[in-house]
Amino acid sequence: MTTANMSAEPLWSAPELALATAGRVAGRAEQPVTGVSIDSRTVAQGDMFFAIKGDVHDGHKFVADALSRGAAIAVIDKAHAAELAQVGPLLVVDDVLGALVATGVAARARSRAKIVAVTGSVGKTSTKEALRLVLGADGPTHASAASHNNHWGVPLTLSRLPKSAAYGVFEIGMNHPNEIRPLTKMVRPHVAIVTNVEPVHLAAFDGVEGIADAKAEIFEGLVRGGHAVVNRDNPHYERLKAAATAAGAAVWSFGEHVSSDARLDRVALKPGEACVAATVLGDPVTFKIGAPGRHLVQNALAVLLATKLAGADLALAALALAKFTAPAGRGKRYELAAPGGAVTLIDESYNANPASMRAALALLGQTPVGASGRRIAVLGDMLELGATSAELHAKLAETIAAAKIDLVFTAGPLMRALHDALPERRRGGWADSAAEIEVKLVDRIRGGDAVMLKGSNGSKLGPVATALRARFAPASDDTITAVTV
């Protein structure tokens, strides 16, 4: 059984919450809490609603709405206690975000689950989803929803951790130094994975070594006797290994390197899957991944290694990987209908950095097309790359040439550098925004094409993918093979 929140099981009672948060219950809080929410629009019956004050909205304005939707209790601060006294059951605390953190810490303290935490420059969410799948084949598994990997997402996920979970999987992200450290100390994983270290968020670091050090913070939260799982093929392996050893962790590795504890022996990459032979802690394993891509194969090794270190069944995990599909916006493929035949749309619009761009472009280059079809890349700005941003964008021209991409549409001021670096025959068009590039793109798509969209979330290519799906919707809008970066 695997789910983001096994909420049929009561999570909390009002007295437990008051103890965990040092809060005061006001009103009749008799309904057990079966879920946790910080968004009143998605509140379900039995949820506990935390009225967090965000950058744009103050959750206290939505307490009445949350309770009217069936929330069991709302967590508010003392400053709003008087004005909200009559709206329903409340938990009054000093600080709402602090109470969410305290609830998460309490959930972790009472849990007997084996906990796996994942970070890395690329592939965190796909690795987390693969772990959710394979550990779920062994026992009840709780995992982060979407990309809930920051200062509110991690405690939110922890607060939802059921008492009965056998496994928990947590994604931990960062944009700056010292962000992972407090999060991993909340999660206290038994196994911590660093998928890789790449030049991402360079605007906040002096160099890639600083990114490696920030990722290595995840090891500081490991329980006594915990395991660090590190990419043996990454240039920063020794730096990560040293940090893990200093934190008291047992260090294990994955990759193609001959000394890897989870070693890739052979791989056959196919349009819709990958067939892999590997050796995991001395055990030969042959398995399929239900999505193509060498990067995905690499992270599958980390998944199987972590699975065995967590005490789960390796054979069940290997079988489960055949069912892997991509999270939305991270490589899911759709079959669309255009004049002249079918079109493959690959939606990578959720995020991007140089490493994931290279992987996605390489995979587009391997994607089958129709008799007169072309491989078309639609690329948005890669954000937070600092002073080398223009160079890193322009350098993608080399990957595009190697992958034999036929046509490239670029959107955003940073992508102008790539547009200018491309030969004329590959220039589909450049525009300052994703909305403008959509206009240039739709009239160029024809039957047999494979179209891949990828950019940082802020480049807003997601709505373009949605618009293409609506415009070229087939009679049955079913997804086809999925791939994750």
C-alpha positions as CSV (number, residue, x, y, z in Angstrom):
1,M,0.0,0.0,0.0
2,T,1.5,3.3,-1.0
3,T,-0.1,6.7,-0.7
4,A,0.8,10.3,0.1
5,N,-1.5,10.3,3.1
6,M,-3.1,7.1,4.4
7,S,-5.8,9.3,5.9
8,A,-8.4,6.7,6.7
9,E,-6.4,6.2,9.8
10,P,-6.7,9.0,12.4
11,L,-3.5,11.0,12.6
12,W,-4.0,13.1,15.6
13,S,-6.4,13.9,18.5
14,A,-6.9,17.4,19.9
15,P,-5.0,16.5,23.2
16,E,-2.1,15.0,21.2
17,L,-1.9,18.2,19.1
18,A,-2.0,20.4,22.2
19,L,0.9,18.5,23.7
20,A,3.0,18.5,20.5
21,T,2.6,22.2,19.9
22,A,2.3,23.6,23.4
23,G,-1.0,25.0,22.2
24,R,-4.5,25.5,23.7
25,V,-7.6,23.9,22.3
26,A,-10.6,26.3,22.0
27,G,-14.1,25.0,21.1
28,R,-15.3,21.4,20.8
29,A,-12.6,19.5,18.9
30,E,-14.2,16.1,18.8
31,Q,-13.5,15.0,15.3
32,P,-10.3,13.0,14.8
33,V,-7.7,14.5,12.4
34,T,-7.2,12.4,9.4
35,G,-5.3,14.8,7.2
36,V,-3.3,18.0,7.2
37,S,-3.6,21.0,5.0
38,I,-2.2,24.5,4.6
39,D,-4.5,25.5,1.7
40,S,-8.2,26.1,2.5
41,R,-9.2,25.4,-1.2
42,T,-8.1,21.7,-0.8
43,V,-9.3,21.0,2.7
44,A,-11.0,17.6,3.0
45,Q,-13.3,16.3,5.7
46,G,-11.2,15.6,8.9
47,D,-8.2,17.8,7.9
48,M,-6.3,20.0,10.3
49,F,-5.9,23.4,8.7
50,F,-2.7,25.4,9.6
51,A,-3.4,29.1,9.0
52,I,0.2,29.9,7.8
53,K,1.0,33.5,6.9
54,G,2.7,33.3,3.5
55,D,4.3,35.9,1.2
56,V,1.0,36.8,-0.4
57,H,-1.8,35.5,1.8
58,D,-2.4,35.1,5.6
59,G,-4.1,31.8,6.2
60,H,-6.1,33.3,9.1
61,K,-8.4,34.9,6.5
62,F,-9.4,31.4,5.3
63,V,-10.0,29.7,8.7
64,A,-13.8,30.0,8.5
65,D,-13.8,28.6,4.9
66,A,-11.6,25.7,5.9
67,L,-13.9,24.8,8.8
68,S,-17.0,25.1,6.6
69,R,-15.4,22.5,4.2
70,G,-15.1,20.0,7.0
71,A,-11.8,20.7,8.7
72,A,-11.6,19.0,12.1
73,I,-9.6,21.9,13.7
74,A,-7.8,25.0,12.6
75,V,-4.4,26.0,14.0
76,I,-4.2,29.8,14.6
77,D,-2.0,32.2,16.4
78,K,-2.9,34.0,19.6
79,A,-3.2,37.4,17.8
80,H,-6.3,36.0,16.0
81,A,-7.8,34.0,18.8
82,A,-10.4,36.6,19.8
83,E,-11.8,37.4,16.4
84,L,-12.0,33.7,15.4
85,A,-13.3,32.4,18.7
86,Q,-16.8,31.5,17.4
87,V,-15.9,30.0,14.0
88,G,-15.3,26.4,15.2
89,P,-12.7,24.2,16.9
90,L,-9.3,25.9,17.1
91,L,-5.8,25.1,18.3
92,V,-4.3,28.4,19.5
93,V,-0.4,28.5,19.3
94,D,2.3,31.1,19.5
95,D,3.4,30.7,15.9
96,V,1.5,28.6,13.2
97,L,4.5,27.6,11.1
98,G,6.4,26.7,14.3
99,A,3.4,24.6,15.3
100,L,3.5,22.8,12.0
101,V,7.2,22.0,12.5
102,A,6.4,20.8,16.1
103,T,3.7,18.5,14.8
104,G,6.0,17.1,12.2
105,V,8.7,16.5,14.8
106,A,6.2,14.7,17.0
107,A,5.0,12.5,14.2
108,R,8.6,11.5,13.5
109,A,9.3,10.8,17.1
110,R,6.4,8.4,17.4
111,S,7.0,6.6,14.1
112,R,8.6,3.2,13.7
113,A,8.9,3.6,10.0
114,K,12.2,3.3,8.1
115,I,12.8,6.7,6.7
116,V,14.6,7.5,3.4
117,A,15.5,11.1,2.5
118,V,16.5,12.3,-1.0
119,T,18.3,15.4,-2.3
120,G,20.3,16.3,-5.3
121,S,20.7,18.8,-8.1
122,V,18.6,16.8,-10.5
123,G,16.2,13.9,-10.1
124,K,15.0,14.4,-6.5
125,T,11.3,14.1,-7.3
126,S,11.6,11.2,-9.7
127,T,13.8,9.3,-7.3
128,K,11.3,10.0,-4.5
129,E,8.4,8.7,-6.6
130,A,10.4,5.6,-7.5
131,L,11.0,5.0,-3.8
132,R,7.4,5.5,-3.1
133,L,6.6,2.8,-5.7
134,V,9.1,0.2,-4.7
135,L,8.8,0.5,-0.9
136,G,5.1,0.5,-1.3
137,A,5.4,-3.0,-2.8
138,D,6.9,-4.1,0.6
139,G,4.7,-2.3,3.1
140,P,2.6,0.8,3.9
141,T,4.6,3.7,2.5
142,H,4.1,7.5,3.1
143,A,5.9,10.0,0.8
144,S,6.0,13.7,0.0
145,A,3.3,14.9,-2.2
146,A,4.4,16.8,-5.4
147,S,7.7,18.6,-4.5
148,H,7.0,19.4,-0.9
149,N,10.7,19.8,-0.1
150,N,11.1,23.1,1.6
151,H,10.7,24.8,5.1
152,W,6.9,24.2,5.0
153,G,6.7,21.2,2.7
154,V,8.9,18.9,4.8
155,P,7.1,19.5,8.2
156,L,3.8,19.3,6.3
157,T,4.7,15.9,5.0
158,L,6.0,14.8,8.4
159,S,2.8,15.9,10.1
160,R,0.9,13.5,7.8
161,L,3.1,10.5,8.6
162,P,0.7,7.8,9.8
163,K,1.5,5.8,12.9
164,S,1.1,2.5,10.8
165,A,3.6,3.5,8.0
166,A,6.4,0.9,7.5
167,Y,8.4,3.3,5.3
168,G,8.6,7.1,4.8
169,V,10.1,8.9,1.8
170,F,11.0,12.6,2.0
171,E,12.4,14.9,-0.7
172,I,14.6,17.7,0.7
173,G,15.5,20.7,-1.5
174,M,17.5,23.9,-1.2
175,N,18.3,27.1,-3.0
176,H,20.9,28.4,-0.5
177,P,23.4,27.0,2.0
178,N,22.0,25.9,5.4
179,E,18.5,25.1,4.1
180,I,18.8,21.3,4.2
181,R,20.4,21.1,7.6
182,P,17.3,22.0,9.7
183,L,15.0,19.9,7.4
184,T,17.1,16.7,7.7
185,K,17.3,17.1,11.4
186,M,13.4,17.1,11.5
187,V,13.2,14.0,9.2
188,R,16.0,12.0,10.9
189,P,16.4,9.5,8.0
190,H,17.8,6.0,8.2
191,V,19.0,6.4,4.6
192,A,20.0,9.6,2.9
193,I,20.5,9.8,-0.9
194,V,22.3,12.5,-2.9
195,T,21.4,11.8,-6.5
196,N,24.1,14.1,-8.0
197,V,25.7,17.6,-7.7
198,E,25.4,19.9,-10.7
199,P,25.7,23.7,-11.4
200,V,22.2,24.6,-10.1
201,H,21.3,27.7,-8.1
202,L,24.7,29.1,-8.8
203,A,23.5,32.6,-8.0
204,A,23.6,31.6,-4.3
205,F,27.0,29.9,-4.4
206,D,30.7,30.7,-5.2
207,G,31.0,27.4,-7.2
208,V,29.7,23.8,-7.6
209,E,31.8,22.8,-4.5
210,G,29.6,24.9,-2.4
211,I,26.5,23.2,-3.8
212,A,28.1,19.8,-2.9
213,D,28.6,21.0,0.7
214,A,25.0,22.2,0.9
215,K,23.7,18.9,-0.4
216,A,25.9,17.0,2.1
217,E,24.0,18.7,4.9
218,I,21.5,15.9,4.5
219,F,23.9,13.5,6.2
220,E,23.9,15.5,9.4
221,G,20.3,14.4,10.2
222,L,20.9,10.7,9.8
223,V,20.0,8.5,12.8
224,R,22.9,6.8,14.6
225,G,24.1,4.0,12.3
226,G,22.4,5.6,9.3
227,H,23.4,5.1,5.7
228,A,24.6,7.7,3.1
229,V,24.0,6.7,-0.6
230,V,26.2,8.7,-3.0
231,N,26.6,8.9,-6.8
232,R,30.0,7.2,-7.4
233,D,30.2,8.7,-11.0
234,N,29.8,12.3,-9.9
235,P,32.9,14.4,-9.8
236,H,32.1,15.4,-6.2
237,Y,31.8,11.9,-4.9
238,E,34.9,12.1,-2.6
239,R,33.7,15.4,-1.2
240,L,30.3,14.0,-0.4
241,K,31.8,10.8,1.0
242,A,34.1,12.8,3.4
243,A,31.1,14.8,4.6
244,A,29.0,11.6,5.2
245,T,31.9,9.9,7.0
246,A,32.4,13.0,9.2
247,A,28.7,12.8,10.1
248,G,29.1,9.2,11.3
249,A,27.3,7.6,8.3
250,A,28.1,4.3,6.6
251,V,28.8,5.3,3.0
252,W,27.5,3.4,0.0
253,S,27.7,4.2,-3.7
254,F,25.9,3.7,-7.0
255,G,26.8,4.1,-10.6
256,E,28.9,2.6,-13.4
257,H,32.1,2.8,-11.5
258,V,33.5,-0.7,-11.0
259,S,33.6,-0.2,-7.2
260,S,30.0,1.0,-6.8
261,D,28.0,-0.9,-4.3
262,A,25.0,-0.7,-6.7
263,R,26.8,-1.2,-10.0
264,L,25.3,-0.8,-13.5
265,D,26.5,-3.8,-15.5
266,R,24.4,-3.5,-18.7
267,V,21.6,-1.4,-20.0
268,A,19.4,-1.4,-23.1
269,L,17.6,1.9,-23.7
270,K,14.4,1.6,-25.7
271,P,11.8,4.2,-26.7
272,G,9.4,3.4,-23.9
273,E,11.6,1.6,-21.3
274,A,15.0,0.7,-20.1
275,C,16.2,-2.9,-19.5
276,V,18.9,-3.1,-16.9
277,A,21.3,-5.6,-15.4
278,A,23.0,-4.5,-12.2
279,T,24.7,-5.8,-9.0
280,V,23.3,-4.5,-5.7
281,L,25.5,-5.2,-2.7
282,G,26.7,-8.4,-4.4
283,D,23.3,-9.6,-5.6
284,P,22.7,-9.7,-9.4
285,V,19.4,-7.9,-10.3
286,T,17.8,-7.7,-13.7
287,F,14.9,-5.3,-14.1
288,K,12.9,-3.0,-16.4
289,I,12.1,0.7,-15.8
290,G,8.8,1.7,-17.3
291,A,10.4,4.8,-18.8
292,P,13.5,5.5,-20.9
293,G,16.6,7.5,-20.1
294,R,20.1,6.8,-18.8
295,H,19.7,9.3,-16.0
296,L,16.7,7.4,-14.8
297,V,18.7,4.1,-14.8
298,Q,21.4,5.8,-12.7
299,N,18.9,6.9,-10.0
300,A,17.1,3.5,-10.1
301,L,20.4,2.0,-8.8
302,A,20.2,4.5,-5.8
303,V,16.6,3.4,-5.3
304,L,17.4,-0.3,-5.2
305,L,20.4,0.3,-2.9
306,A,18.4,2.4,-0.5
307,T,15.6,-0.2,-0.6
308,K,17.9,-2.9,0.5
309,L,19.6,-0.7,3.2
310,A,16.1,0.1,4.6
311,G,15.4,-3.6,4.9
312,A,12.8,-4.0,2.2
313,D,12.6,-6.8,-0.4
314,L,15.0,-6.2,-3.3
315,A,13.2,-8.5,-5.7
316,L,9.8,-6.9,-5.1
317,A,11.5,-3.5,-5.6
318,A,13.0,-4.5,-8.9
319,L,9.7,-5.8,-10.2
320,A,7.9,-2.6,-9.1
321,L,10.2,-0.4,-11.2
322,A,8.5,-1.7,-14.4
323,K,5.4,0.3,-13.3
324,F,7.2,3.6,-12.9
325,T,5.6,6.6,-14.5
326,A,6.7,10.3,-14.4
327,P,5.2,13.0,-12.2
328,A,3.3,15.7,-14.0
329,G,5.5,18.2,-15.9
330,R,8.5,16.0,-15.4
331,G,8.6,14.0,-18.6
332,K,5.1,12.6,-19.0
333,R,4.4,11.8,-22.7
334,Y,1.1,12.4,-24.4
335,E,-0.1,11.2,-27.9
336,L,-1.8,14.1,-29.7
337,A,-3.5,14.4,-33.0
338,A,-2.2,17.0,-35.6
339,P,-2.7,17.4,-39.3
340,G,-1.0,14.5,-40.9
341,G,-0.9,12.1,-38.0
342,A,0.0,11.6,-34.3
343,V,2.4,13.9,-32.4
344,T,4.3,12.9,-29.2
345,L,4.3,15.6,-26.6
346,I,6.9,15.3,-23.8
347,D,6.0,17.7,-21.0
348,E,9.2,18.6,-19.0
349,S,7.8,22.0,-18.1
350,Y,8.2,21.8,-14.3
351,N,11.8,22.8,-14.0
352,A,15.2,22.9,-15.7
353,N,18.9,23.3,-15.2
354,P,21.9,22.6,-17.4
355,A,22.2,18.9,-16.4
356,S,18.5,18.1,-16.7
357,M,18.3,20.0,-20.0
358,R,21.1,17.9,-21.4
359,A,19.4,14.7,-20.3
360,A,16.0,15.8,-21.7
361,L,17.5,16.8,-25.0
362,A,19.4,13.6,-25.3
363,L,16.2,11.7,-24.7
364,L,14.3,13.7,-27.3
365,G,17.1,12.7,-29.7
366,Q,16.2,9.1,-29.1
367,T,12.5,9.5,-29.4
368,P,11.0,7.9,-32.5
369,V,9.2,10.2,-35.0
370,G,7.0,9.6,-38.0
371,A,8.1,9.4,-41.6
372,S,8.1,13.2,-42.1
373,G,8.3,14.0,-38.4
374,R,10.8,16.2,-36.6
375,R,12.3,16.4,-33.1
376,I,11.3,19.8,-31.8
377,A,12.6,21.3,-28.5
378,V,10.7,24.2,-26.9
379,L,13.0,25.6,-24.2
380,G,12.4,28.3,-21.6
381,D,14.9,30.1,-19.4
382,M,17.0,28.3,-16.8
383,L,16.9,30.5,-13.7
384,E,19.3,31.1,-10.8
385,L,22.5,30.4,-12.7
386,G,24.3,33.5,-11.7
387,A,27.0,35.2,-13.7
388,T,27.6,32.2,-16.1
389,S,23.9,32.1,-17.1
390,A,24.4,33.3,-20.7
391,E,27.3,30.9,-21.3
392,L,25.4,27.9,-19.9
393,H,22.4,28.7,-22.1
394,A,24.5,29.1,-25.2
395,K,26.4,25.8,-24.5
396,L,23.2,23.8,-24.9
397,A,23.7,24.3,-28.7
398,E,26.3,21.5,-28.5
399,T,23.9,19.1,-26.9
400,I,21.2,20.0,-29.4
401,A,23.6,19.3,-32.3
402,A,24.7,16.0,-30.7
403,A,21.1,14.9,-30.2
404,K,20.2,15.9,-33.8
405,I,17.3,18.0,-32.7
406,D,15.7,19.4,-35.9
407,L,14.0,22.6,-34.6
408,V,14.4,24.7,-31.4
409,F,11.9,27.3,-30.1
410,T,13.2,29.4,-27.3
411,A,11.3,31.6,-24.8
412,G,12.6,34.2,-22.4
413,P,15.4,36.7,-22.2
414,L,18.1,34.2,-21.1
415,M,17.3,31.8,-23.9
416,R,18.2,34.5,-26.4
417,A,21.8,33.4,-25.9
418,L,21.0,29.9,-27.1
419,H,18.9,31.2,-30.0
420,D,21.8,33.2,-31.2
421,A,24.2,30.2,-30.8
422,L,22.0,27.9,-33.0
423,P,22.5,27.6,-36.8
424,E,19.8,29.2,-38.8
425,R,18.3,25.8,-39.9
426,R,17.6,24.9,-36.3
427,R,16.0,28.2,-35.2
428,G,12.2,27.7,-34.9
429,G,11.9,31.1,-33.3
430,W,12.6,33.1,-30.2
431,A,10.1,35.2,-28.1
432,D,10.4,37.1,-24.8
433,S,7.7,34.9,-23.1
434,A,6.2,31.5,-23.3
435,A,2.9,32.8,-24.3
436,E,4.4,34.5,-27.4
437,I,6.4,31.4,-28.3
438,E,3.2,29.3,-28.2
439,V,1.8,31.4,-31.1
440,K,4.9,30.7,-33.2
441,L,4.9,27.0,-32.3
442,V,1.3,25.8,-33.0
443,D,1.3,26.5,-36.7
444,R,4.6,24.6,-37.2
445,I,3.5,21.3,-35.6
446,R,2.6,18.5,-37.9
447,G,1.9,14.8,-37.8
448,G,4.9,12.6,-36.9
449,D,6.6,15.3,-34.8
450,A,8.0,14.7,-31.3
451,V,7.8,18.0,-29.2
452,M,9.5,18.4,-25.9
453,L,8.9,21.4,-23.6
454,K,11.4,22.2,-20.8
455,G,12.3,25.2,-18.8
456,S,12.5,26.5,-15.2
457,N,9.1,26.7,-13.6
458,G,9.2,30.5,-13.7
459,S,9.5,30.4,-17.5
460,K,5.8,29.3,-17.6
461,L,6.0,26.6,-20.2
462,G,3.4,24.5,-18.3
463,P,0.5,26.5,-19.7
464,V,1.9,26.0,-23.2
465,A,1.9,22.2,-22.7
466,T,-1.7,22.4,-21.5
467,A,-2.7,24.5,-24.5
468,L,-1.1,22.1,-26.9
469,R,-2.9,19.2,-25.3
470,A,-6.2,21.0,-25.7
471,R,-5.5,22.2,-29.2
472,F,-4.3,18.8,-30.5
473,A,-6.4,16.5,-28.3
474,P,-7.0,13.1,-29.8
475,A,-10.4,11.4,-29.5
476,S,-9.1,9.7,-26.3
477,D,-6.5,11.9,-24.5
478,D,-4.5,9.1,-22.9
479,T,-0.9,9.4,-21.8
480,I,1.7,7.1,-23.3
481,T,5.1,6.1,-22.1
482,A,6.4,8.4,-19.5
483,V,10.0,9.6,-18.8
484,T,11.4,11.5,-15.9
485,V,14.4,13.8,-15.6
